[in-house]
Amino acid sequence: MGGAEDSRSTGTGRPTSRDVARLAGVSHTAVSFVFNGRAEGNLSPATQERIRQAAVQLGYRPDPVARGLRRRRTAVIGLVTDEIASSPFAGRLLRGAMETAWASDHLVLTVDSGGDRAKEDAAVAELLDRRVDGIIYAAMSLRRVRVPEGLHRTHSVLANCLPEGGSLPAVVPAERAGGRSAARLLLGAGHRRLAMIGGQDDIASVERTRGFRDALRAEGVAVPEKWIVRGGGEISAGYAGALRLLEGVEPGRRPTGVLCYNDRVAAGVLHAATRLGIDVPADLSVVGYDDQEHMAAFLTPPLTSVALPHRAMGEAAARLLLDAIDTGRTPPAAVRRLACPLVSRASVGPAPTR
């Protein structure tokens, strides 16, 4: 007992702690002390160094499973999400979580449920059976979620979603502040006739619209209700919404600045403007939302957009989870909102004088 790992040969040629002990000329227990963090006070610095050099020479690495069982940890966290395969933003969130976990010597085991509740519950149960140290549950679009069964049995954090019962900590974008930032940019460029296109009654759309209205209200600028055009989140919604606001309307009576629900909607607005002979940004300034990779920067003109902090959400969720694992304390069921940075490009210009 107390060895750095099972000392029996696995038949794979992998060096064991007993091999290190023989090369270093020390006891097996001494090797265990070094790799279990118990060397200080038990072994001289010279002996510790000799053991480490022997380990390097042999290419020995401690068995993380055996080490984890002794600590009652596995150094693995689970990440369950609804649509990794289909979301353009999944990579950013995953990279943030995985790199943060890796920096703390943890791996991330990822499961994509495809939005199937039964699969989510099964995935969480499987992760618990594998004794992961904790679980991140992530949604690829901001929404309220039914917390999968089992999340309350381990340290758990939500990313880009809110629990229906408010029972777990969550990391989400500061959507309302993002809407304010976009509106303030347009107001700062002199625009007073502002519109908003796209979205439905989802949380992100509601919060972005609230922020948009906050900024206008603070400047004493009114927005006609007909200039808040709902219709979805696709290019077609932006195209149809822009035609509704701009087609056949005299320049002095139409909006000069538009905040779009997302970058796909903004692409539709740019397409409609081109069809109508409206120059962006000379006649119409357009702001998107999401800063979608491989899209926003490549539109014509390149799109100013509010970036969703997917990578930062992954990092923050992983850090919150790792802190809970390290301390053994469950974090409070609070919502942490991360800033949505404004990325300025060429689709916003000064308000036209006419």
C-alpha positions as CSV (number, residue, x, y, z in Angstrom):
1,M,0.0,0.0,0.0
2,G,1.1,3.7,-0.4
3,G,2.9,3.0,-3.7
4,A,2.9,5.5,-6.5
5,E,1.0,3.0,-8.6
6,D,0.3,-0.7,-8.9
7,S,3.9,-2.0,-9.2
8,R,3.0,-5.1,-11.1
9,S,4.1,-5.1,-14.7
10,T,1.3,-4.4,-17.2
11,G,3.2,-6.1,-20.0
12,T,3.3,-2.8,-21.9
13,G,6.9,-1.9,-21.0
14,R,5.7,1.2,-19.1
15,P,8.3,2.0,-16.3
16,T,7.0,1.6,-12.8
17,S,7.9,3.3,-9.5
18,R,9.9,0.2,-8.6
19,D,12.0,0.7,-11.7
20,V,12.7,4.3,-10.6
21,A,13.5,3.1,-7.1
22,R,16.1,0.6,-8.4
23,L,17.8,3.1,-10.7
24,A,17.9,5.8,-8.0
25,G,19.1,3.3,-5.4
26,V,16.3,4.1,-3.0
27,S,13.3,2.4,-1.5
28,H,9.9,2.2,-3.2
29,T,8.4,4.2,-0.4
30,A,10.9,7.0,-1.1
31,V,9.7,7.2,-4.7
32,S,6.1,7.3,-3.4
33,F,6.9,10.2,-1.1
34,V,8.3,12.3,-4.0
35,F,5.3,11.7,-6.3
36,N,2.7,12.0,-3.7
37,G,3.9,15.3,-2.4
38,R,5.2,14.0,0.9
39,A,8.9,14.2,0.4
40,E,9.6,17.4,2.4
41,G,10.7,16.4,5.9
42,N,11.1,12.8,4.9
43,L,13.8,12.9,2.2
44,S,16.8,15.1,1.7
45,P,16.8,17.4,-1.3
46,A,19.6,15.4,-2.9
47,T,17.6,12.2,-2.7
48,Q,14.6,13.9,-4.1
49,E,16.6,15.1,-7.0
50,R,18.1,11.7,-7.7
51,I,14.6,10.2,-7.8
52,R,13.4,12.8,-10.2
53,Q,16.4,12.4,-12.5
54,A,15.8,8.6,-12.5
55,A,12.2,9.2,-13.4
56,V,13.1,11.5,-16.3
57,Q,15.7,9.0,-17.5
58,L,13.2,6.1,-17.6
59,G,10.3,8.2,-18.9
60,Y,8.3,7.4,-15.8
61,R,5.0,9.2,-15.1
62,P,2.8,8.6,-12.0
63,D,-0.4,6.8,-12.6
64,P,-3.1,9.6,-12.4
65,V,-5.9,7.1,-11.8
66,A,-4.2,5.5,-8.8
67,R,-3.1,8.9,-7.5
68,G,-6.7,10.2,-7.9
69,L,-8.2,7.3,-6.0
70,R,-5.9,8.1,-3.1
71,R,-7.0,11.7,-3.1
72,R,-10.6,10.7,-3.8
73,R,-10.3,12.7,-7.0
74,T,-9.8,11.7,-10.7
75,A,-8.4,15.0,-12.1
76,V,-11.2,14.9,-14.7
77,I,-14.2,17.2,-15.0
78,G,-17.2,16.6,-17.2
79,L,-18.7,19.0,-19.7
80,V,-22.2,18.3,-21.0
81,T,-23.7,20.5,-23.6
82,D,-26.6,20.5,-26.0
83,E,-25.2,21.1,-29.4
84,I,-21.4,21.2,-29.7
85,A,-21.5,19.8,-33.3
86,S,-23.8,22.4,-34.7
87,S,-22.8,25.6,-32.9
88,P,-20.2,28.0,-34.4
89,F,-19.4,29.1,-30.9
90,A,-18.8,25.8,-29.2
91,G,-15.1,25.7,-29.9
92,R,-14.4,28.9,-28.1
93,L,-16.3,27.8,-24.9
94,L,-14.6,24.4,-25.0
95,R,-11.2,25.8,-25.5
96,G,-11.7,28.2,-22.6
97,A,-12.8,25.4,-20.2
98,M,-10.2,22.8,-21.4
99,E,-7.2,25.1,-21.2
100,T,-8.2,26.4,-17.8
101,A,-8.7,22.8,-16.6
102,W,-5.4,21.7,-18.1
103,A,-3.5,24.5,-16.3
104,S,-4.8,22.9,-13.1
105,D,-3.9,19.4,-14.2
106,H,-7.4,18.4,-15.0
107,L,-8.8,16.9,-18.2
108,V,-12.2,17.6,-19.6
109,L,-14.5,14.8,-20.7
110,T,-17.1,16.2,-23.1
111,V,-20.5,14.8,-24.0
112,D,-22.9,16.3,-26.6
113,S,-26.5,15.4,-25.9
114,G,-28.0,16.9,-29.0
115,G,-30.5,18.6,-26.8
116,D,-32.1,15.3,-25.8
117,R,-33.1,15.4,-22.1
118,A,-32.9,11.6,-21.7
119,K,-29.4,11.7,-23.1
120,E,-28.4,14.6,-20.8
121,D,-29.5,12.6,-17.8
122,A,-27.7,9.5,-19.0
123,A,-24.6,11.5,-19.7
124,V,-24.5,13.0,-16.3
125,A,-25.1,9.6,-14.7
126,E,-22.2,8.1,-16.7
127,L,-19.9,10.9,-15.7
128,L,-20.8,10.4,-12.0
129,D,-20.1,6.7,-12.4
130,R,-16.7,7.6,-13.7
131,R,-16.2,9.7,-10.6
132,V,-15.4,13.0,-12.3
133,D,-14.5,15.7,-9.9
134,G,-17.3,18.0,-11.1
135,I,-19.5,18.9,-14.1
136,I,-20.0,22.0,-16.3
137,Y,-23.4,22.0,-18.1
138,A,-23.3,24.4,-21.1
139,A,-25.9,25.6,-23.5
140,M,-24.9,27.1,-26.9
141,S,-27.7,29.7,-26.8
142,L,-28.7,31.6,-23.7
143,R,-31.8,30.1,-22.1
144,R,-33.3,28.7,-18.9
145,V,-32.7,25.0,-18.6
146,R,-34.1,22.1,-16.7
147,V,-31.0,21.0,-14.7
148,P,-30.2,17.4,-15.7
149,E,-30.7,14.8,-13.0
150,G,-27.5,14.2,-11.0
151,L,-25.9,17.6,-11.2
152,H,-26.8,18.3,-7.6
153,R,-24.8,15.2,-6.6
154,T,-21.4,16.8,-7.4
155,H,-19.8,20.2,-7.8
156,S,-21.6,21.7,-10.9
157,V,-21.6,25.0,-12.7
158,L,-23.8,26.2,-15.6
159,A,-22.3,28.1,-18.6
160,N,-24.4,30.2,-21.0
161,C,-27.7,29.2,-19.4
162,L,-29.7,29.8,-16.3
163,P,-31.2,27.0,-14.0
164,E,-35.0,27.1,-13.9
165,G,-34.9,26.9,-10.1
166,G,-31.9,29.1,-9.6
167,S,-30.3,26.2,-7.7
168,L,-26.8,26.3,-9.3
169,P,-24.1,28.9,-10.1
170,A,-24.2,30.1,-13.6
171,V,-21.8,32.1,-15.9
172,V,-23.7,34.0,-18.7
173,P,-23.1,37.0,-21.0
174,A,-24.1,40.4,-19.9
175,E,-26.6,40.7,-22.7
176,R,-28.3,43.9,-21.5
177,A,-25.0,45.7,-21.1
178,G,-24.0,44.5,-24.6
179,G,-27.2,46.1,-26.0
180,R,-26.4,49.3,-24.2
181,S,-22.9,49.4,-25.6
182,A,-24.1,48.9,-29.2
183,A,-26.7,51.7,-28.9
184,R,-24.2,54.0,-27.3
185,L,-21.8,53.5,-30.2
186,L,-24.5,54.5,-32.6
187,L,-25.6,57.5,-30.4
188,G,-22.0,58.6,-30.1
189,A,-21.7,58.7,-33.9
190,G,-24.6,61.1,-34.0
191,H,-27.5,58.7,-34.8
192,R,-30.9,59.5,-33.4
193,R,-33.1,57.5,-35.7
194,L,-32.4,54.0,-34.4
195,A,-34.0,50.6,-35.1
196,M,-33.6,47.0,-34.0
197,I,-34.1,44.0,-36.2
198,G,-34.4,40.3,-35.5
199,G,-34.8,38.0,-32.6
200,Q,-37.9,36.6,-30.8
201,D,-38.9,36.5,-27.2
202,D,-35.8,34.5,-26.0
203,I,-33.7,35.8,-23.1
204,A,-30.9,37.1,-25.3
205,S,-33.3,39.1,-27.5
206,V,-35.2,40.5,-24.6
207,E,-32.1,41.5,-22.7
208,R,-30.4,43.1,-25.7
209,T,-33.5,45.1,-26.5
210,R,-33.7,46.3,-22.9
211,G,-30.1,47.5,-23.1
212,F,-30.8,49.2,-26.4
213,R,-33.8,51.0,-24.9
214,D,-31.8,51.9,-21.7
215,A,-29.2,53.8,-23.8
216,L,-31.8,55.6,-25.9
217,R,-33.8,56.6,-22.8
218,A,-30.7,58.0,-21.1
219,E,-30.2,60.3,-24.1
220,G,-33.9,61.2,-24.4
221,V,-34.2,59.5,-27.7
222,A,-37.5,57.8,-28.6
223,V,-37.8,54.8,-30.8
224,P,-41.1,54.1,-32.7
225,E,-42.4,50.6,-31.8
226,K,-42.6,49.8,-35.5
227,W,-38.8,50.2,-35.7
228,I,-38.4,47.2,-33.3
229,V,-38.8,44.4,-35.9
230,R,-38.9,40.8,-34.7
231,G,-38.6,37.9,-37.0
232,G,-36.0,35.4,-36.0
233,G,-32.2,35.0,-36.1
234,E,-31.4,34.1,-39.7
235,I,-30.2,36.1,-42.7
236,S,-33.8,36.0,-44.2
237,A,-35.1,37.7,-41.0
238,G,-32.6,40.5,-41.4
239,Y,-33.3,40.9,-45.1
240,A,-37.1,41.0,-44.6
241,G,-36.9,43.3,-41.6
242,A,-34.7,45.8,-43.4
243,L,-37.0,45.9,-46.5
244,R,-39.9,46.6,-44.1
245,L,-38.1,49.5,-42.6
246,L,-36.2,51.0,-45.6
247,E,-37.9,50.1,-48.8
248,G,-39.8,53.1,-50.3
249,V,-39.1,55.3,-47.4
250,E,-37.6,58.8,-47.9
251,P,-34.0,59.1,-46.5
252,G,-35.1,61.6,-43.9
253,R,-37.8,59.4,-42.5
254,R,-36.0,56.1,-42.2
255,P,-33.6,54.8,-39.5
256,T,-29.9,55.7,-39.9
257,G,-28.6,53.1,-37.5
258,V,-29.7,49.5,-36.9
259,L,-28.8,47.1,-34.1
260,C,-29.2,43.5,-35.2
261,Y,-30.1,40.5,-33.1
262,N,-27.0,38.7,-34.4
263,D,-24.5,38.7,-37.2
264,R,-26.6,36.6,-39.5
265,V,-29.5,39.1,-39.2
266,A,-26.9,41.9,-39.9
267,A,-25.8,40.0,-43.1
268,G,-29.4,40.1,-44.3
269,V,-29.7,43.8,-43.5
270,L,-26.5,44.5,-45.5
271,H,-27.9,42.5,-48.4
272,A,-31.1,44.5,-48.4
273,A,-29.3,47.8,-48.2
274,T,-27.2,46.8,-51.3
275,R,-30.4,45.9,-53.2
276,L,-32.0,49.3,-52.2
277,G,-28.9,51.3,-53.1
278,I,-28.4,52.4,-49.5
279,D,-24.7,52.8,-48.7
280,V,-23.3,51.3,-45.5
281,P,-22.1,53.2,-43.5
282,A,-22.7,56.5,-45.3
283,D,-26.5,56.2,-45.3
284,L,-27.0,53.4,-42.7
285,S,-24.9,52.2,-39.9
286,V,-25.2,48.5,-38.9
287,V,-24.2,46.7,-35.7
288,G,-24.3,42.9,-35.3
289,Y,-24.2,40.8,-32.2
290,D,-22.1,37.6,-31.6
291,D,-19.0,38.6,-33.6
292,Q,-19.3,35.2,-35.3
293,E,-16.0,33.7,-36.3
294,H,-15.3,33.5,-40.1
295,M,-18.3,35.8,-40.8
296,A,-18.5,39.2,-39.1
297,A,-15.0,40.3,-40.3
298,F,-15.6,39.1,-43.9
299,L,-18.9,40.8,-44.7
300,T,-19.0,43.9,-47.0
301,P,-18.4,46.1,-45.2
302,P,-16.7,44.3,-42.3
303,L,-19.3,44.2,-39.5
304,T,-19.1,46.0,-36.2
305,S,-20.4,43.5,-33.7
306,V,-20.9,42.9,-30.0
307,A,-18.8,39.8,-29.1
308,L,-20.2,37.0,-27.0
309,P,-17.6,36.0,-24.4
310,H,-17.8,32.2,-25.1
311,R,-14.1,31.6,-24.4
312,A,-14.3,33.7,-21.2
313,M,-17.4,31.8,-20.1
314,G,-15.6,28.5,-20.5
315,E,-12.7,29.8,-18.5
316,A,-14.8,31.3,-15.8
317,A,-17.0,28.2,-15.4
318,A,-14.0,25.9,-15.2
319,R,-12.3,28.2,-12.7
320,L,-15.4,28.4,-10.5
321,L,-15.7,24.6,-10.7
322,L,-12.0,24.0,-9.9
323,D,-12.2,26.3,-7.0
324,A,-15.1,24.4,-5.6
325,I,-13.3,21.1,-6.1
326,D,-10.1,22.4,-4.4
327,T,-11.9,23.9,-1.4
328,G,-14.7,21.3,-1.1
329,R,-17.2,24.2,-0.8
330,T,-20.2,24.5,-3.1
331,P,-20.2,28.0,-4.7
332,P,-23.3,30.1,-4.1
333,A,-26.1,29.7,-6.7
334,A,-25.4,33.2,-8.1
335,V,-25.3,34.4,-11.7
336,R,-22.0,35.9,-12.9
337,R,-22.4,38.1,-16.0
338,L,-19.4,38.6,-18.3
339,A,-18.8,41.6,-20.4
340,C,-19.6,41.5,-24.1
341,P,-16.9,43.5,-25.8
342,L,-17.7,45.8,-28.8
343,V,-15.6,45.0,-31.9
344,S,-15.5,48.0,-34.1
345,R,-15.2,47.6,-37.9
346,A,-16.3,49.5,-41.0
347,S,-20.1,49.2,-40.8
348,V,-20.6,52.2,-38.5
349,G,-20.1,55.8,-39.5
350,P,-21.3,59.3,-38.7
351,A,-25.1,59.9,-38.9
352,P,-26.0,61.3,-42.3
353,T,-27.0,65.0,-42.3
354,R,-30.2,64.5,-44.3
